[in-house]
Protein backbone atom coordinates (compact mmCIF):
# COMPACT_ATOMS: atom_id res chain seq x y z
CA UNK A 1 0.00 0.00 0.00
CA UNK A 2 1.28 3.49 -0.90
CA UNK A 3 2.13 5.90 1.91
CA UNK A 4 -0.38 8.28 0.26
CA UNK A 5 -3.34 5.95 0.83
CA UNK A 6 -5.05 6.32 4.20
CA UNK A 7 -6.74 3.49 6.01
CA UNK A 8 -10.32 4.68 5.71
CA UNK A 9 -13.62 3.01 4.99
CA UNK A 10 -16.92 4.14 3.53
CA UNK A 11 -20.45 3.00 4.32
CA UNK A 12 -22.87 2.68 1.40
CA UNK A 13 -26.64 2.65 1.80
CA UNK A 14 -29.76 3.61 -0.17
CA UNK A 15 -32.65 6.03 0.10
CA UNK A 16 -35.79 6.52 -2.00
CA UNK A 17 -36.76 9.89 -3.40
CA UNK A 18 -40.33 11.22 -3.44
CA UNK A 19 -40.80 9.75 -6.94
CA UNK A 20 -39.58 6.35 -5.63
CA UNK A 21 -36.14 6.45 -7.28
CA UNK A 22 -33.47 4.48 -5.41
CA UNK A 23 -30.41 6.66 -4.68
CA UNK A 24 -27.11 5.21 -3.41
CA UNK A 25 -25.14 7.32 -0.95
CA UNK A 26 -21.89 6.88 0.99
CA UNK A 27 -20.58 8.20 4.32
CA UNK A 28 -16.93 8.37 5.31
CA UNK A 29 -14.74 10.17 7.83
CA UNK A 30 -15.61 12.09 10.95
CA UNK A 31 -16.25 15.74 11.80
CA UNK A 32 -18.69 18.45 10.69
CA UNK A 33 -20.93 17.21 7.87
CA UNK A 34 -19.86 17.96 4.30
CA UNK A 35 -22.21 16.98 1.47
CA UNK A 36 -21.01 16.72 -2.11
CA UNK A 37 -23.82 17.43 -4.57
CA UNK A 38 -24.15 14.76 -7.24
CA UNK A 39 -22.63 15.10 -10.69
CA UNK A 40 -22.65 12.77 -13.64
CA UNK A 41 -19.80 10.31 -14.04
CA UNK A 42 -19.81 8.98 -10.49
CA UNK A 43 -19.73 5.49 -9.04
CA UNK A 44 -19.40 5.20 -5.25
CA UNK A 45 -17.34 1.99 -5.38
CA UNK A 46 -15.22 2.85 -8.40
CA UNK A 47 -14.38 6.40 -7.26
CA UNK A 48 -13.28 5.30 -3.78
CA UNK A 49 -10.23 3.42 -5.08
CA UNK A 50 -9.51 5.47 -8.21
CA UNK A 51 -6.22 7.28 -8.96
CA UNK A 52 -8.27 10.35 -9.95
CA UNK A 53 -10.68 10.74 -7.03
CA UNK A 54 -9.01 8.91 -4.14
CA UNK A 55 -7.06 11.92 -2.79
CA UNK A 56 -10.18 14.12 -2.97
CA UNK A 57 -12.30 11.71 -0.95
CA UNK A 58 -9.60 10.96 1.64
CA UNK A 59 -8.78 14.66 2.13
CA UNK A 60 -12.42 15.64 2.64
CA UNK A 61 -13.04 12.63 4.89
CA UNK A 62 -10.01 13.54 7.02
CA UNK A 63 -11.74 16.76 8.16
CA UNK A 64 -15.44 16.00 7.75
CA UNK A 65 -18.14 13.42 7.79
CA UNK A 66 -18.30 13.29 3.99
CA UNK A 67 -21.62 12.42 2.36
CA UNK A 68 -21.76 11.83 -1.37
CA UNK A 69 -24.17 10.04 -3.67
CA UNK A 70 -24.69 8.76 -7.20
CA UNK A 71 -27.45 10.81 -8.87
CA UNK A 72 -30.30 8.96 -10.53
CA UNK A 73 -29.15 6.95 -13.52
CA UNK A 74 -25.53 6.81 -12.36
CA UNK A 75 -23.30 4.38 -10.50
CA UNK A 76 -25.13 2.32 -7.88
CA UNK A 77 -28.32 4.39 -8.02
CA UNK A 78 -31.45 3.36 -9.93
CA UNK A 79 -30.41 3.24 -13.60
CA UNK A 80 -33.80 2.72 -15.27
CA UNK A 81 -35.39 6.02 -14.29
CA UNK A 82 -38.47 7.68 -15.67
CA UNK A 83 -37.42 11.31 -15.48
CA UNK A 84 -34.06 13.07 -15.41
CA UNK A 85 -34.19 16.83 -15.02
CA UNK A 86 -32.73 19.62 -12.93
CA UNK A 87 -35.56 19.40 -10.38
CA UNK A 88 -34.91 15.65 -10.11
CA UNK A 89 -31.25 16.33 -9.31
CA UNK A 90 -32.24 18.73 -6.54
CA UNK A 91 -34.72 16.12 -5.25
CA UNK A 92 -31.92 13.52 -5.13
CA UNK A 93 -29.85 15.82 -2.89
CA UNK A 94 -32.84 16.65 -0.66
CA UNK A 95 -33.69 12.96 -0.25
CA UNK A 96 -30.18 12.09 0.97
CA UNK A 97 -29.75 14.93 3.48
CA UNK A 98 -33.32 14.55 4.79
CA UNK A 99 -32.85 10.81 5.25
CA UNK A 100 -29.65 11.42 7.22
CA UNK A 101 -31.38 14.16 9.24
CA UNK A 102 -28.58 16.64 8.61
CA UNK A 103 -29.78 19.85 10.20
CA UNK A 104 -26.79 21.95 9.12
CA UNK A 105 -23.88 21.09 6.85
CA UNK A 106 -21.30 22.43 4.40
CA UNK A 107 -22.25 21.86 0.76
CA UNK A 108 -19.78 21.26 -2.08
CA UNK A 109 -20.83 21.53 -5.72
CA UNK A 110 -18.51 20.78 -8.62
CA UNK A 111 -19.30 21.50 -12.26
CA UNK A 112 -22.94 20.48 -12.81
CA UNK A 113 -23.22 19.80 -9.07
CA UNK A 114 -22.55 23.50 -8.42
CA UNK A 115 -25.92 24.45 -9.94
CA UNK A 116 -27.66 21.77 -7.85
CA UNK A 117 -25.88 22.91 -4.69
CA UNK A 118 -26.67 26.57 -5.39
CA UNK A 119 -30.36 25.83 -5.87
CA UNK A 120 -30.50 23.82 -2.66
CA UNK A 121 -28.79 26.66 -0.75
CA UNK A 122 -31.33 29.14 -2.12
CA UNK A 123 -34.24 26.96 -0.98
CA UNK A 124 -32.74 25.94 2.39
CA UNK A 125 -30.36 28.69 3.56
CA UNK A 126 -30.74 27.79 7.23
CA UNK A 127 -29.35 24.30 6.62
CA UNK A 128 -26.25 25.24 4.62
CA UNK A 129 -23.38 26.49 6.79
CA UNK A 130 -20.99 27.07 3.89
CA UNK A 131 -21.31 26.66 0.12
CA UNK A 132 -18.39 25.86 -2.21
CA UNK A 133 -18.88 26.13 -5.98
CA UNK A 134 -15.93 24.55 -7.80
CA UNK A 135 -15.59 25.22 -11.56
CA UNK A 136 -19.33 25.93 -11.59
CA UNK A 137 -21.53 25.16 -14.58
CA UNK A 138 -24.58 27.41 -14.13
CA UNK A 139 -25.48 28.16 -17.76
CA UNK A 140 -25.76 25.46 -20.42
CA UNK A 141 -24.54 25.64 -23.98
CA UNK A 142 -27.91 25.26 -25.73
CA UNK A 143 -28.57 28.12 -28.18
CA UNK A 144 -25.37 29.96 -27.23
CA UNK A 145 -22.39 31.15 -29.27
CA UNK A 146 -18.75 31.18 -28.25
CA UNK A 147 -15.95 28.62 -28.50
CA UNK A 148 -16.76 26.78 -25.26
CA UNK A 149 -20.48 26.50 -26.12
CA UNK A 150 -19.71 25.22 -29.62
CA UNK A 151 -17.27 22.69 -28.16
CA UNK A 152 -19.98 21.28 -25.90
CA UNK A 153 -22.58 21.28 -28.65
CA UNK A 154 -20.21 19.03 -30.60
CA UNK A 155 -19.51 16.84 -27.58
CA UNK A 156 -23.25 16.44 -26.97
CA UNK A 157 -23.57 14.94 -30.45
CA UNK A 158 -20.56 12.70 -29.89
CA UNK A 159 -22.00 11.39 -26.60
CA UNK A 160 -25.14 10.26 -28.45
CA UNK A 161 -22.97 8.34 -30.91
CA UNK A 162 -19.92 7.11 -29.02
CA UNK A 163 -20.67 6.81 -25.31
CA UNK A 164 -19.73 3.40 -23.92
CA UNK A 165 -18.71 1.95 -27.29
CA UNK A 166 -15.90 -0.60 -27.45
CA UNK A 167 -13.75 1.82 -29.45
CA UNK A 168 -11.47 3.86 -27.20
CA UNK A 169 -11.39 6.95 -29.42
CA UNK A 170 -14.29 8.80 -27.79
CA UNK A 171 -13.34 7.75 -24.26
CA UNK A 172 -9.76 8.91 -24.78
CA UNK A 173 -10.93 12.27 -26.15
CA UNK A 174 -13.25 12.79 -23.20
CA UNK A 175 -10.56 11.85 -20.66
CA UNK A 176 -8.06 14.22 -22.30
CA UNK A 177 -10.57 17.08 -22.11
CA UNK A 178 -11.05 16.66 -18.35
CA UNK A 179 -7.50 15.55 -17.47
CA UNK A 180 -4.98 16.86 -20.03
CA UNK A 181 -2.02 16.45 -17.63
CA UNK A 182 -2.98 13.00 -16.33
CA UNK A 183 -0.92 9.85 -16.59
CA UNK A 184 -1.91 7.00 -18.91
CA UNK A 185 -3.28 5.07 -15.90
CA UNK A 186 -5.42 8.00 -14.77
CA UNK A 187 -6.85 8.59 -18.24
CA UNK A 188 -7.60 4.89 -18.68
CA UNK A 189 -9.41 4.87 -15.36
CA UNK A 190 -11.46 7.93 -16.32
CA UNK A 191 -12.35 6.37 -19.64
CA UNK A 192 -13.45 3.19 -17.85
CA UNK A 193 -15.64 5.31 -15.57
CA UNK A 194 -17.80 6.16 -18.57
CA UNK A 195 -18.79 2.53 -18.98
CA UNK A 196 -19.29 1.99 -15.24
CA UNK A 197 -21.18 5.17 -14.37
CA UNK A 198 -23.96 5.51 -16.92
CA UNK A 199 -25.47 4.05 -20.07
CA UNK A 200 -25.46 5.92 -23.38
CA UNK A 201 -29.16 6.70 -22.90
CA UNK A 202 -28.61 8.22 -19.45
CA UNK A 203 -25.52 10.17 -20.59
CA UNK A 204 -27.48 11.59 -23.51
CA UNK A 205 -30.35 12.63 -21.23
CA UNK A 206 -27.90 14.28 -18.84
CA UNK A 207 -26.37 16.28 -21.70
CA UNK A 208 -29.81 17.48 -22.79
CA UNK A 209 -30.56 18.82 -19.30
CA UNK A 210 -27.13 20.43 -18.97
CA UNK A 211 -27.46 22.17 -22.34
CA UNK A 212 -30.59 23.98 -21.12
CA UNK A 213 -29.27 24.84 -17.64
CA UNK A 214 -30.10 28.44 -16.65
CA UNK A 215 -29.07 29.16 -13.04
CA UNK A 216 -27.07 32.36 -13.36
CA UNK A 217 -29.96 34.74 -12.67
CA UNK A 218 -30.78 32.92 -9.42
CA UNK A 219 -27.28 33.21 -7.93
CA UNK A 220 -28.06 36.62 -6.40
CA UNK A 221 -30.58 34.85 -4.15
CA UNK A 222 -27.85 32.89 -2.32
CA UNK A 223 -27.66 34.02 1.31
CA UNK A 224 -25.00 31.71 2.76
CA UNK A 225 -21.19 32.15 2.91
CA UNK A 226 -19.91 31.03 -0.50
CA UNK A 227 -16.50 30.14 -1.89
CA UNK A 228 -16.22 30.16 -5.70
CA UNK A 229 -13.22 28.34 -7.20
CA UNK A 230 -11.91 28.82 -10.74
CA UNK A 231 -9.58 26.41 -12.53
CA UNK A 232 -7.64 28.98 -14.50
CA UNK A 233 -6.57 27.02 -17.60
CA UNK A 234 -9.13 24.22 -17.97
CA UNK A 235 -11.23 23.49 -21.06
CA UNK A 236 -14.33 21.92 -19.49
CA UNK A 237 -15.85 25.00 -17.84
CA UNK A 238 -14.94 28.33 -19.42
CA UNK A 239 -12.69 29.95 -16.76
CA UNK A 240 -13.58 33.44 -17.97
CA UNK A 241 -17.15 33.02 -16.76
CA UNK A 242 -16.33 31.98 -13.18
CA UNK A 243 -15.48 35.46 -11.83
CA UNK A 244 -18.92 36.53 -13.02
CA UNK A 245 -20.48 33.76 -10.95
CA UNK A 246 -18.63 35.01 -7.87
CA UNK A 247 -19.63 38.63 -8.49
CA UNK A 248 -23.28 37.65 -8.73
CA UNK A 249 -23.32 36.00 -5.28
CA UNK A 250 -23.53 38.54 -2.42
CA UNK A 251 -20.40 38.50 -0.25
CA UNK A 252 -18.79 35.50 -1.96
CA UNK A 253 -15.04 34.73 -1.91
CA UNK A 254 -13.24 34.01 -5.20
CA UNK A 255 -10.14 31.79 -5.50
CA UNK A 256 -8.32 31.00 -8.75
CA UNK A 257 -6.31 27.77 -8.97
CA UNK A 258 -3.62 27.43 -11.60
CA UNK A 259 -4.22 24.15 -13.42
CA UNK A 260 -5.29 22.69 -16.76
CA UNK A 261 -7.07 19.75 -15.12
CA UNK A 262 -10.78 20.04 -14.40
CA UNK A 263 -10.24 17.39 -11.70
CA UNK A 264 -7.11 18.34 -9.78
CA UNK A 265 -4.51 15.57 -9.53
CA UNK A 266 -2.70 14.72 -6.31
CA UNK A 267 0.82 15.52 -7.55
CA UNK A 268 0.18 18.97 -9.04
CA UNK A 269 0.59 22.35 -7.28
CA UNK A 270 -3.05 23.18 -7.94
CA UNK A 271 -4.12 20.42 -5.57
CA UNK A 272 -2.09 22.00 -2.77
CA UNK A 273 -3.74 25.35 -3.56
CA UNK A 274 -7.17 23.72 -3.37
CA UNK A 275 -6.50 22.06 -0.01
CA UNK A 276 -5.17 25.26 1.48
CA UNK A 277 -8.15 27.34 0.29
CA UNK A 278 -10.71 24.71 1.29
CA UNK A 279 -9.15 24.31 4.73
CA UNK A 280 -9.15 28.07 5.23
CA UNK A 281 -12.76 28.72 4.21
CA UNK A 282 -14.61 25.52 5.15
CA UNK A 283 -14.40 24.74 8.89
CA UNK A 284 -13.64 21.09 9.60
CA UNK A 285 -12.34 18.81 12.31
CA UNK A 286 -8.75 19.46 13.38
CA UNK A 287 -6.79 16.45 12.22
CA UNK A 288 -3.80 17.09 14.44
CA UNK A 289 -2.29 19.54 16.91
CA UNK A 290 0.97 21.46 16.52
CA UNK A 291 2.63 20.23 19.77
CA UNK A 292 3.02 16.79 18.18
CA UNK A 293 5.69 18.32 15.94
CA UNK A 294 8.01 18.17 18.95
CA UNK A 295 8.31 14.43 18.41
CA UNK A 296 9.88 14.81 14.95
CA UNK A 297 13.61 14.73 14.35
CA UNK A 298 15.30 17.62 12.55
CA UNK A 299 15.39 15.64 9.28
CA UNK A 300 11.73 14.59 9.64
CA UNK A 301 10.78 18.23 10.28
CA UNK A 302 12.60 19.19 7.04
CA UNK A 303 10.79 16.49 5.08
CA UNK A 304 7.39 17.54 6.46
CA UNK A 305 8.13 21.13 5.47
CA UNK A 306 8.89 20.02 1.92
CA UNK A 307 5.71 17.92 1.83
CA UNK A 308 3.75 21.03 2.82
CA UNK A 309 5.36 22.86 -0.11
CA UNK A 310 3.96 20.24 -2.50
CA UNK A 311 7.24 18.53 -3.40
CA UNK A 312 7.28 14.91 -4.58
CA UNK A 313 9.37 12.24 -2.86
CA UNK A 314 11.97 12.46 -5.64
CA UNK A 315 12.18 16.26 -5.34
CA UNK A 316 12.55 16.01 -1.55
CA UNK A 317 15.34 13.47 -1.97
CA UNK A 318 17.14 15.73 -4.43
CA UNK A 319 16.85 18.70 -2.06
CA UNK A 320 18.18 16.75 0.93
CA UNK A 321 20.68 14.59 -0.99
CA UNK A 322 19.07 11.32 0.08
CA UNK A 323 17.45 8.52 -1.93
CA UNK A 324 13.74 8.43 -2.78
CA UNK A 325 13.48 5.14 -0.84
CA UNK A 326 14.87 6.84 2.27
CA UNK A 327 12.32 9.64 1.85
CA UNK A 328 9.50 7.09 1.67
CA UNK A 329 10.70 5.37 4.83
CA UNK A 330 11.01 8.68 6.66
CA UNK A 331 7.50 9.68 5.59
CA UNK A 332 6.13 6.44 7.03
CA UNK A 333 7.71 7.32 10.40
CA UNK A 334 6.41 10.90 10.19
CA UNK A 335 2.87 9.68 9.55
CA UNK A 336 3.09 7.33 12.54
CA UNK A 337 4.32 10.10 14.86
CA UNK A 338 1.71 12.60 13.71
CA UNK A 339 -1.15 10.11 13.77
CA UNK A 340 -2.08 10.76 10.13
CA UNK A 341 -2.43 8.30 7.28
CA UNK A 342 -2.22 10.33 4.06
CA UNK A 343 -0.11 12.99 2.42
CA UNK A 344 -3.17 15.25 2.28
CA UNK A 345 -3.66 14.98 6.05
CA UNK A 346 0.05 15.67 6.62
CA UNK A 347 -0.12 18.80 4.47
CA UNK A 348 -3.14 20.14 6.35
CA UNK A 349 -1.39 19.28 9.62
CA UNK A 350 1.82 21.06 8.57
CA UNK A 351 0.02 24.20 7.42
CA UNK A 352 -2.00 24.36 10.65
CA UNK A 353 1.32 24.08 12.50
CA UNK A 354 2.65 27.09 10.59
CA UNK A 355 5.07 25.29 8.23
N, C-alpha and C positions, 0 to 999 in steps of 0.2 A: 504493500500500500504506500502511495506517495505521501511525503510529509505535508502536502498541501490538502490532503483529504481528511476532514474531520470525522470522528466517530459520531454520527448523528443519524437518527431515524425519523421517519415520517409515518403518520397515521392516516390512512385513507378510508373515507366513508362516503355515504351518499345521502342526498336530500332531494325531495321532489318539489318542483316549482308549483305555482298556482295553476298552471295548465298541465300538470302531471308529467312534466319532463324530469327524468332522472339525471341529476347533476353530481359528478364526482368531485370531492374536495379533499384537500390534504392539510394536516397540521404538523408543524415541526418547530423545535426550539422552545424558548421560554423567555418571558418578558412582556412588555406592553404589546397589545395586539397590533399586528400589521397585516392588512388584507391587500393582496394583489388582484386587481380587477382582471377578469379573463380576457385573453386575446386569442386569435386563431393560432394555429400551429403550436398547440400544447398537448402534452401527454404526461400525466402525473408521474408514472413509473419511468418513462423514457427520459424525461428532463432531469430527474433526481440524480442519475448517474452519468449525465452527458458531459463531454468536455467543453460544451458551450454554456450550459446553464448551471453547472454544479457550483461554481464559486459564487454566483449570485444567490443561490438558495441557501448555501452554508453561511454566507456573510449575513444575510437578513435574519436567518434563524439563530445566529449567535447573539443577536441583540433583542430579538422580538419572538413572540409567538406568531409565526408566519402562517397565514391562511391563504391558500391559493386553490384554484379550481379549474377544471376543463369546462369551457362554455359548451352549451348544447351543440351536438354534432361533432365534437372534438374529443380526442383521447379516450378516457374511460367513461365519459358521459354518454347519455342516450344519443345514438347516431342517427336513428331513423325518426327524425323530428318533423312535426307538421309545419311549424312556422319558425323562421329565422329572421329576426329584424332587430333594430336598435332597442326597441322596448323590451324585446325578449332578452337581450343581453343584460339590460338593467335588472330585469326580473330575476335572472340567474344570480346576480350579485346579491340582490335583496334576499333571495331564498337562503343563501349560504349564511350570511351574517345574522339573519333572523333565527335560523335554526340553531346557531351557536350562541345565541343570546348575547351578542357583543353590543354592549351599551355605548361604548366609545372606543374608537380605534383610528390608527393612522391608515391612510388609503393610498396605494401606489398604482398609478395607471401608466402603462407603456404603450405607445403607438395607438392602435385602435382602443386599447383599454383605457387610455387617457380620457377619451370622450365618455366612456361608460362611467369612469370614476368621477368625472366632473359633473355629470348629470345626477349621480347619486348624491354628491356633496351638495348640490343645489336643492335637492328634495329633502335631504336629511342633515342639515348643517349641525344640529346638536350632537350627532353621533360621530362626526368626523373630526378628530383632533388635529390632524395635519394631512394635507393633500399634496402628493408629488405627481407631477405630470412630466413624464420622460419622453422626449422626442414625440410630442403629442400630434396625433392625427385628429383634427377637429372638423376639417372640411374635405369632402371627397372630391374626386377628380371628374365626376360626371358633368358634362357640359362646360368644362373649363378649358382655357388655353394655357400656354406655358409649357416649358420643357418637362417639368416633373409630372404635370397632369397628363401630357401626351404619353410619357413613359408608362404610367400606370394604366392608361387606356389600352395600350398595346399588351401589357402584362395580363390584364383582365381577359383579353382574347386568348392569350397563350395558355392561361389556367384552364379555360374551357376545353382546350385541345390537348394539352400535354400533362396535366396534373396526374401524378401517380402512374404514368406509363413506364414500361420497362426500360425505355431509352433513358440514358442519364443526361441528355443534352439540356432539357428544361430544368431538371433538378439542379444541375451544376450552375446554370445561369442564375437561378433563383438564390442559391447559396452564395454565389459571388456577389450578388447585389447587396445582401444583408451583411456578409462577412468578407469583404475584399482582402483583408489582411490575415485571414485565418489559415491554419495549417491544412494539409490534405485531409487529415483525420477529422478535424472540426467541420470542414465542408461536407465530407462524406456523411458525418452524423446528421448534419442539418438537412441534407438531401433525403436521408432515410426518414427523418421526422415527417416529411411530407406524406409518405406512405402510411406512417403509423398514426398520424394525428387526425386526418380527415379524408373522406372520399372526394372524388372529383366533383360530384354533385354538391356536397356541402361546401367545398372550397369555392365553387362557382357562385353559390348563393351568398356566401360571405362577401365576395368581391362586389356583388350587386348592391348589397347594403352599404358597404364602405364607399362605393362610388357616389352614393347619394347622401352621404353624411353631411349634416349642416348644424354644427354645434357652436360655431364661433360667436354668434350673436347672443348666446346664452351665458357665455363666460363671465360677463359683468355681473351676473347674479350670484356668483360664488362668494360666500361670506366666511370662509375658513382660511387659516394660514396656508399659503400655497407656495410650493417650490416648483419652478418650471426649469427643466433641464434640456439644453440644446446639444446635439452632437454635431460639431461644427462642420465636418467635411463628409457627412454621410450622403447616400443617394436615395435612401428609402423615403424619409420624410424631408421635405425641402427645408434646410436649416434657416433660410432667410425668413420663413414665416413664423418661426418659434418666438422671436422677440415680440412679435405682434400679439401672440397668445398671452405672453406675460403682461404686456401693457394693458390688455383688456381686463385682467383679473385684478380687482382692487387690492393693493398692498402686497402683491406677490413678490417673490424673490426670484431672480433670474441667474442661472449658472450655465456657462458655456464650457463644454468638455471637448478637448481637442482629440478627435478620432475620426477615422473613416468607417468604423464598424458600427452598424446600428445596434448590435448586441456587443457590448464591451467585453473583450477577452481578458483573461486573468493576468497575462504577462505584458500588457500594454500600459503606458502611463495614464491613459484615460480612465482605466479602472481604479487606479489609486485616487485620481481626482474625484471620481464618483463616490467612492467610499468616504472620503474626507468630507465632501459636501453633504452626503446623506447623514453621516454621523453628526454633523454640526446642526442640521436643521430638523432632523426627525429624532426626537428623544427616544432612547431605547435603554435596555438594561445594561448597566456597566458590566463589561466582561472580565475586568480585572482591575486591580488597584496598583497605583504607582509604587508603594513601598516594596512590592515583590521584586522590583528591579534590583534591590540590594542583594539578592541572592545570585545575580549574574556575575560571572568573571568579567575582567576588562575586555577580553576578546569577544565574549558572548554579547556584551553591551555594544561593541562595535558592529557586530553582525546584525543585531536587532536594529540598530540605527540605519544600516544600509537597507535592510528589509523595508523599513518605514519609508525610505526614499524610492522604493519601487525597483530596486536592483534585482536581477536574477542571481541564482546561485553561482553561475559562471562569472558574472560581473563582480560579485562580492569576492570570489576567490582571486580574481585578477587584482582587485584593489588591495587585498590583504596578503597577496603572495602566498596563498595556500591553495590546495587542490579543491576541485568542486566536490569530491567525495568528503573531504574534511568539513567543508561548509555544510553539507547535508547532515553529517553526524552532529555537528555543533547545533544546528537548527533543531534537531530532535531533542537535544538536551535543553535548549532554550524553551521549547514548547512545554516540556515536562515541568520545568521550574516555574513557568508563568501560569500553568494550568490551562493552556489553550490547546487547540487541536487543529488549527488551520493557519495558513499564512495571512488570510484576511483578518482573523481574530488578532493575530500578533501585530498587524499593522494598526488596527484600531487601538489596541493596548498601548503600543509605542507612542502614538500620537496623543492619546489621553495623558501619557506620562511626560509629554513635552519634548519627545525626541523629534 
